[in-house]
Amino acid sequence: MTEDRRQNDAIPAKTSRTNAMNTAVRILANRDHSKYELKQKLRQRGFAGKVIDTVIAECERFNYINDPRTAHVYISQLKRKCFGKRYIRMALKKKRLSGIEIENNLLENYPEADERENAGKLLQKKMETFERELDLKKRREKMYRFLYARGFSTDVIADLIRNLAK
């Protein structure tokens, strides 16, 4: 009797692990996810904690999830969309992607020259909107707030606005 019960208990656990792995692969087929994101998605789908940990370990072993690679891809996407380093750093923290390796990835893939260039492009794109403001001080404040909200550093913003005045 106890042997039958053990067999019945073992089958759902294995099926659950298989289902969880299939679900994880389907999730990861769309785009890279961090370990934390995958764990959250599997938890939302009702899988048990032990099953999730096993599936995440398997995904790491097969290199389906790789947080530094995910961070690199995400940094590239946000860089293309003209966001600053500060914004990207906060977005990475929300995805629970942080650490020395990822910070080095950010510094390596997004040098200050690129940040200045992106801020300049973004400012040029929005310049028509800013020029509606006739008061020069208010216009500069609006430009500053806009670029700051996009995550650019205060040094980059100040240099850009100072160069516009020349």
Secondary structure, DSSP 8 states (H G I E B T S, - for coil): -HHHHHHHHHHHHHHHHHHHHHHHHHHHHHS---HHHHHHHHHHTT--HHHHHHHHHHHHHTTS--HHHHHHHHHHHHHHTT--HHHHHHHHHHTT--SHHHHHHHHHHS-HHHHHHHHHHHHHHHHHHHTT--SHHHHHHHHHHHHHHTT--HHHHHHHHHHHH-
